[in-house]
Each structure stands twice: as structure tokens, then as C-alpha cells.
Amino acid sequence: MALNPSLRQAALAEELGVTRSAINQIWRKLESEHGLKIGGTLDYGQLGRCLVFGWARAPETSDVIHKFTRWLSSNPHVSITLDSVMSSTLDTRVYFEALLPSEKQHSWFCGQLDRFRKRPYSLTVIHDEAGQIANYMNLGLFDGQTWQFDAGFQFETSLGAAKGYADVLPTTVGKTQTRPVHYTPEETTIASVLEQDYYATSKSLLQRMKGAGVGLLPSGRTLRRKLSQLRAEIALPYLSLENVGLTQRVVICLHEPSSDSTMSRLLLAQASTLPKVHVVSGSTVTVLDMMLPQSADWFSLSTSLSNLASRMADICTFITNPSRSRKGLESMLSSFK
């Protein structure tokens, strides 16, 4: 499932040479014990939306970053904020993602970011528009009890080996974000279901539409057709598991001039080798939000990245709250109306 999350239960049973009921039994057990989910990474542009992401940083002694965090938390379009507990650059920072539903909201939000750059706040704020989003889970590193992941030498070695070929490494990962286009509220509601469950049924979609206050409800046949259509057009499946020993959350923030994207290419190419990671990348900014085993030495990882990065690159690694989750489209449906 991690290698090919697009496989349904019947296809898995056939490939593994077991019965469908055996697969279903294991599937249900993984759902109850490990929160198994086949989620959908979406192209928000097809829903008329733009994902703006980035971070703000300030000296450890400053309390301005907390005011910025409170402002982010009060905005209904901000899907997540991650505060640093400890950072490799010895500063305080907060990472954010905001899903903005219109050009007007986009301009206002970016204008507010500019306001925090000026006095009396004087924060350093870096942001970009997402060009691609990806979610990976690499169970090849997991034997069922422990993770075989070296966050220091091994990761640096693999990155270093690929550095000489950075100019030919693929730069596209996950789901490409297109420019915002026209959408309907119905499509947004369908997408909110696919985001949580890539294989959502027309029944679960009907319940969501009723909860969202959709007026005239389509027939089950129509809903199945629209689910299939949007699933193919805007969503990419990925596997997610919880309670598998990934207790340390580490965020890599990279700001690199577009004329020298070596480090960004390396991170994007190596992202799928990490235990569990959410990737957001734009024209000059790349962020990896990772879940790692407690044994992983995040500082060695940070040192390795700094050793490989050019002097033009601004890179930071920080530890953050492992329990903070992203708000999905469902929680934002009312603010999109």
C-alpha cells in the first residue's frame, strides 16, 4: 500500500495471492490500531485556491513571534502553524500554511505578512506560493518494531552522492499545483471528502453534502460519477499510518534563489526515502515536515544539510509539536462560501 496506494483491496488480494476477506481483516485492524488512511493530495488550484506557505523568525528573546502566531491562528484560512521548540539557527520561528480562496484574500494575506516585516514588529518573514505538494511514507525502513533511519551520516552520504547530478534530478513531486481556475461549491465539498478518503463512497459524500447545507442533492449515480472524475483530475493517493514509532517531528525550511536550486532538487529527490514526510515546494522555498523515530538525531541531520547547502541558501531545521495536525478542506467549507 505504501508503494502503490492506488491499489484497492481486491487488487491487493490478487497481487499478494490471498483472499479478499484476509486483506479486509488486516485493513480494518490497521484502521483501528494505526489510523490507516488513504488520503488524497489535492491540486487546490483546480478548486480556485492558492496555498501560501512560509515562516517567520525572530531572536529567541523577542515576543513578537507570538503575536504573529496568534494572528495566524485567528485566520480561518490558515491550515496549520508549527512553532519551533528548538532550532538549528538558535532563533524562534513559526511555519504556516494558508489556503486562500480568492485573489482578494491572497492580496490581503500577503499584505499582512508585509505589515509584520515592518516596524514595530520587524519580523523576518519568508513566504511563497506552493507549486507542488507531496505526502510520502517509506515503510521499507520499518521492520514492524524499529525504524532503520540514520538522520546523520547515512542521509548526508545519499544527498552528497546525488549532489553531482543535481541538475538532472527530477524537480516534480506529488501533486502539481495549477493556477486557480473557476470552481463550484459542490466540487469543493467533493474534494474535501477525497482529501480525507481517496476512495470515499457516494454515501459518505452525500452525508458531507447534507452537513454542508447543499440544497438540491444529486442522485447516487451522479455522485459516483463526480467522485470518479475529480479523483482522477485533482487527487493523488497516499498512505498514512499512526502509532508506528514516529514520535519526533522535524521541519526543514529552505529558502534558495531560483538561479541556484541545487539543495531544493536534492531534498525533493530524497523526500520519498524519509520515514514520513509532507513536502511543500515553490519557486524559491521548500519545506519538509517530517515524522522521525525518537532515535533520529535531528541536529546531525541539520549539520549534514548545512554542510551540503551553498552560501546562498538559507536553511534551518527545527523540532516542533508532533501532535499538531492540518485543517482539511472540511473545516474550511463555511469560510469558502
C-alpha positions as CSV (number, residue, x, y, z in Angstrom):
1,M,0.0,0.0,0.0
2,A,2.9,2.4,0.7
3,L,4.5,1.5,-2.7
4,N,1.2,1.8,-4.6
5,P,-1.6,3.4,-2.6
6,S,-3.9,3.4,-5.6
7,L,-4.5,-0.4,-5.2
8,R,-7.9,-1.3,-3.9
9,Q,-8.5,-4.3,-1.6
10,A,-9.3,-6.7,-4.4
11,A,-6.2,-5.7,-6.3
12,L,-4.1,-6.2,-3.2
13,A,-5.5,-9.6,-2.6
14,E,-4.8,-10.7,-6.2
15,E,-1.2,-9.3,-6.1
16,L,-0.4,-11.0,-2.7
17,G,-2.2,-14.2,-3.6
18,V,-4.6,-14.2,-0.6
19,T,-8.3,-13.9,-0.2
20,R,-10.2,-10.5,-0.2
21,S,-11.5,-11.3,3.3
22,A,-8.0,-11.7,4.6
23,I,-7.0,-8.3,3.2
24,N,-10.1,-6.7,4.6
25,Q,-9.5,-8.1,8.1
26,I,-5.9,-6.7,8.1
27,W,-7.1,-3.4,6.7
28,R,-9.7,-3.0,9.4
29,K,-7.1,-3.9,12.1
30,L,-4.7,-1.3,10.7
31,E,-7.5,1.3,10.7
32,S,-8.4,0.7,14.3
33,E,-4.9,0.3,15.7
34,H,-2.8,2.5,13.5
35,G,-5.3,5.0,11.9
36,L,-4.7,3.7,8.4
37,K,-5.8,6.2,5.8
38,I,-5.5,6.5,2.1
39,G,-5.8,10.3,1.8
40,G,-5.8,12.5,-1.3
41,T,-3.1,15.1,-2.0
42,L,-5.1,17.7,-3.9
43,D,-4.4,20.2,-6.6
44,Y,-6.0,23.2,-4.9
45,G,-5.7,25.3,-8.0
46,Q,-8.5,23.3,-9.6
47,L,-10.7,24.4,-6.7
48,G,-9.9,28.1,-7.2
49,R,-7.4,28.2,-4.3
50,C,-3.8,29.0,-3.7
51,L,-1.6,27.6,-0.9
52,V,0.7,30.2,0.6
53,F,3.3,28.8,2.9
54,G,6.4,30.1,4.7
55,W,7.8,31.1,8.1
56,A,8.6,34.0,10.3
57,R,11.6,34.1,12.6
58,A,12.9,36.4,15.4
59,P,15.6,36.3,18.1
60,E,14.9,34.0,21.0
61,T,14.4,36.9,23.3
62,S,11.7,38.5,21.2
63,D,8.0,38.0,21.9
64,V,6.8,39.4,18.6
65,I,6.7,35.9,17.0
66,H,3.9,35.0,19.5
67,K,1.8,37.9,18.3
68,F,2.3,36.7,14.7
69,T,1.3,33.2,15.7
70,R,-1.8,34.5,17.4
71,W,-2.7,36.4,14.2
72,L,-2.2,33.3,12.1
73,S,-4.4,31.2,14.5
74,S,-7.2,33.7,14.2
75,N,-7.3,33.4,10.4
76,P,-9.8,30.8,9.2
77,H,-7.8,30.1,6.0
78,V,-4.6,29.1,7.9
79,S,-4.5,25.3,7.9
80,I,-1.5,24.8,10.2
81,T,1.1,26.7,12.4
82,L,4.1,24.9,13.7
83,D,6.2,26.7,16.4
84,S,9.8,25.8,17.0
85,V,10.8,24.2,20.3
86,M,14.4,24.2,19.3
87,S,16.0,25.4,16.1
88,S,19.4,24.8,14.4
89,T,19.8,28.5,13.9
90,L,19.1,29.4,17.6
91,D,16.2,31.6,16.8
92,T,12.4,31.3,17.3
93,R,10.2,30.7,14.3
94,V,6.8,29.6,13.2
95,Y,5.9,27.8,10.0
96,F,2.5,28.3,8.4
97,E,0.3,27.2,5.5
98,A,-2.7,29.2,4.4
99,L,-5.3,28.1,1.8
100,L,-6.6,31.2,0.2
101,P,-9.9,31.1,-1.8
102,S,-9.6,34.3,-3.9
103,E,-7.2,36.8,-5.3
104,K,-8.6,39.4,-2.9
105,Q,-7.8,37.1,0.1
106,H,-4.4,36.4,-1.3
107,S,-3.5,40.0,-1.7
108,W,-4.8,40.9,1.8
109,F,-3.0,38.0,3.4
110,C,0.4,38.8,1.7
111,G,-0.2,42.5,2.6
112,Q,-0.5,41.4,6.3
113,L,2.8,39.5,6.0
114,D,4.4,42.7,4.7
115,R,3.0,44.6,7.7
116,F,4.8,42.2,10.1
117,R,8.0,42.8,8.3
118,K,7.8,46.5,9.2
119,R,8.1,48.3,12.5
120,P,7.1,47.8,15.2
121,Y,7.3,44.1,14.5
122,S,10.4,43.9,12.3
123,L,10.0,40.1,11.7
124,T,11.9,38.3,9.0
125,V,9.0,36.7,7.0
126,I,9.7,34.3,4.1
127,H,6.8,33.0,2.0
128,D,6.0,31.5,-1.4
129,E,3.1,30.0,-3.3
130,A,3.0,26.2,-3.4
131,G,3.9,24.7,-6.8
132,Q,3.8,21.1,-5.7
133,I,2.7,19.2,-2.6
134,A,3.5,15.6,-1.7
135,N,3.0,13.1,1.1
136,Y,5.3,10.1,1.5
137,M,5.6,7.1,3.8
138,N,8.6,4.8,3.5
139,L,7.8,1.6,5.3
140,G,11.0,0.0,3.8
141,L,12.8,1.4,6.8
142,F,10.4,-0.3,9.3
143,D,10.6,-3.9,10.4
144,G,7.4,-3.8,12.4
145,Q,9.1,-2.6,15.6
146,T,12.0,-0.3,14.9
147,W,13.0,2.2,12.2
148,Q,16.4,1.8,10.5
149,F,17.0,5.5,9.7
150,D,20.2,7.3,10.2
151,A,19.5,11.1,10.2
152,G,23.2,11.9,10.1
153,F,25.9,10.3,8.1
154,Q,23.8,8.0,6.0
155,F,21.4,10.8,4.9
156,E,24.3,13.1,4.2
157,T,26.0,10.4,2.2
158,S,23.0,9.8,0.0
159,L,22.5,13.6,-0.5
160,G,26.2,14.1,-1.2
161,A,26.2,11.3,-3.8
162,A,23.3,12.9,-5.6
163,K,24.7,16.4,-5.5
164,G,26.9,15.9,-8.5
165,Y,23.7,15.0,-10.5
166,A,21.5,17.7,-9.1
167,D,21.0,19.4,-12.5
168,V,19.3,16.2,-13.9
169,L,17.3,15.2,-10.8
170,P,13.6,15.4,-11.2
171,T,12.1,18.5,-9.8
172,T,8.4,17.4,-9.7
173,V,7.0,15.6,-6.7
174,G,3.5,14.7,-5.6
175,K,0.6,16.8,-6.9
176,T,1.4,19.9,-9.1
177,Q,-0.5,23.0,-8.1
178,T,-2.1,24.7,-11.1
179,R,-3.2,28.3,-11.3
180,P,-6.6,28.9,-9.7
181,V,-9.5,28.3,-12.0
182,H,-13.3,28.5,-11.7
183,Y,-14.9,26.0,-9.3
184,T,-18.2,25.2,-7.8
185,P,-19.1,24.8,-4.1
186,E,-20.2,21.3,-4.9
187,E,-16.7,20.4,-6.3
188,T,-15.1,21.8,-3.1
189,T,-17.3,19.6,-1.0
190,I,-16.4,16.5,-3.1
191,A,-12.7,17.4,-2.8
192,S,-13.0,17.7,1.0
193,V,-14.2,14.1,1.1
194,L,-11.4,12.9,-1.3
195,E,-8.8,14.7,0.8
196,Q,-9.7,12.6,3.8
197,D,-10.5,9.4,2.0
198,Y,-9.3,8.9,-1.6
199,Y,-11.7,6.0,-2.0
200,A,-14.7,7.8,-0.5
201,T,-18.1,6.4,-1.4
202,S,-21.2,8.3,-2.7
203,K,-22.8,7.5,0.7
204,S,-20.1,9.4,2.7
205,L,-20.2,12.2,0.2
206,L,-24.0,12.5,0.5
207,Q,-23.6,12.8,4.3
208,R,-21.0,15.5,3.8
209,M,-23.2,17.5,1.4
210,K,-26.1,17.3,3.8
211,G,-23.8,18.6,6.6
212,A,-22.6,21.4,4.3
213,G,-26.1,22.5,3.6
214,V,-26.1,21.7,-0.1
215,G,-29.6,22.4,-1.4
216,L,-30.6,20.1,-4.2
217,L,-28.8,16.8,-3.6
218,P,-27.7,14.8,-6.7
219,S,-28.5,11.1,-7.2
220,G,-26.2,8.4,-6.0
221,R,-25.2,7.6,-9.6
222,T,-24.3,11.3,-10.3
223,L,-22.2,11.4,-7.1
224,R,-20.3,8.3,-8.1
225,R,-19.6,9.8,-11.5
226,K,-18.4,13.1,-10.0
227,L,-16.3,11.3,-7.4
228,S,-14.6,9.3,-10.1
229,Q,-14.0,12.3,-12.2
230,L,-12.5,14.5,-9.5
231,R,-10.5,11.6,-8.1
232,A,-8.7,11.3,-11.5
233,E,-8.4,15.1,-12.1
234,I,-7.3,16.7,-8.8
235,A,-6.2,14.0,-6.3
236,L,-3.2,11.8,-5.7
237,P,-3.5,8.9,-3.2
238,Y,-1.0,8.4,-0.3
239,L,-0.8,6.1,2.7
240,S,-0.7,7.4,6.2
241,L,-0.3,5.4,9.5
242,E,-0.1,6.5,13.1
243,N,1.3,4.9,16.2
244,V,4.2,3.2,14.4
245,G,7.1,4.8,16.5
246,L,7.4,8.1,14.6
247,T,7.3,10.4,17.6
248,Q,9.7,13.2,16.7
249,R,8.5,16.0,14.4
250,V,11.2,17.9,12.5
251,V,10.7,20.6,9.9
252,I,13.3,21.6,7.3
253,C,12.9,25.1,5.9
254,L,14.9,26.0,2.8
255,H,15.0,29.4,1.0
256,E,17.1,29.2,-2.1
257,P,17.4,31.6,-5.0
258,S,15.8,30.2,-8.1
259,S,19.0,30.6,-10.0
260,D,20.7,28.0,-7.7
261,S,18.1,25.3,-6.8
262,T,20.6,22.6,-6.0
263,M,19.6,22.0,-2.4
264,S,15.9,22.1,-3.3
265,R,16.4,19.5,-6.0
266,L,18.3,17.2,-3.6
267,L,15.6,17.5,-0.9
268,L,12.8,16.8,-3.4
269,A,14.6,13.8,-4.8
270,Q,15.3,12.3,-1.4
271,A,12.0,13.1,0.3
272,S,10.5,9.7,-0.5
273,T,13.3,8.0,1.3
274,L,12.3,9.5,4.7
275,P,10.0,7.6,7.1
276,K,7.1,10.0,6.8
277,V,7.0,13.5,5.3
278,H,4.8,16.2,4.0
279,V,6.5,18.3,1.2
280,V,5.6,21.8,0.0
281,S,7.7,23.4,-2.6
282,G,7.5,26.7,-4.5
283,S,9.8,28.7,-6.8
284,T,12.3,29.6,-4.0
285,V,11.1,27.9,-0.9
286,T,10.9,24.2,0.0
287,V,9.7,22.8,3.3
288,L,9.8,19.2,4.6
289,D,7.5,18.5,7.6
290,M,8.8,15.1,8.8
291,M,7.9,12.5,11.4
292,L,11.0,10.6,12.5
293,P,11.8,7.9,15.2
294,Q,12.9,9.3,18.5
295,S,16.3,7.8,17.9
296,A,16.9,10.0,14.9
297,D,19.5,12.8,15.7
298,W,17.8,15.9,14.2
299,F,20.9,18.0,14.9
300,S,23.1,15.7,12.9
301,L,20.6,16.0,10.1
302,S,20.7,19.8,10.3
303,T,24.5,19.7,10.3
304,S,24.5,17.5,7.2
305,L,22.2,19.8,5.3
306,S,24.2,22.9,6.2
307,N,27.4,21.2,5.0
308,L,25.8,20.5,1.6
309,A,24.0,23.8,1.2
310,S,25.5,26.7,-0.7
311,R,26.3,30.0,1.0
312,M,23.3,31.5,-0.9
313,A,20.9,29.1,0.7
314,D,19.0,29.9,3.9
315,I,18.4,26.6,5.7
316,C,17.0,25.8,9.1
317,T,15.9,22.7,10.9
318,F,13.7,22.8,14.0
319,I,11.8,20.5,16.3
320,T,8.1,21.1,16.8
321,N,4.9,19.8,18.3
322,P,4.3,16.2,16.9
323,S,0.5,16.3,17.6
324,R,-0.4,19.4,15.6
325,S,-2.5,18.4,12.6
326,R,-3.5,20.2,9.4
327,K,-7.0,21.5,9.0
328,G,-8.6,20.0,5.9
329,L,-11.0,21.5,3.5
330,E,-13.9,20.2,5.5
331,S,-13.2,22.6,8.4
332,M,-12.9,25.5,6.0
333,L,-16.0,24.9,3.9
334,S,-18.0,27.6,5.7
335,S,-15.2,30.2,5.2
336,F,-15.1,29.5,1.4
337,K,-18.7,30.5,0.9
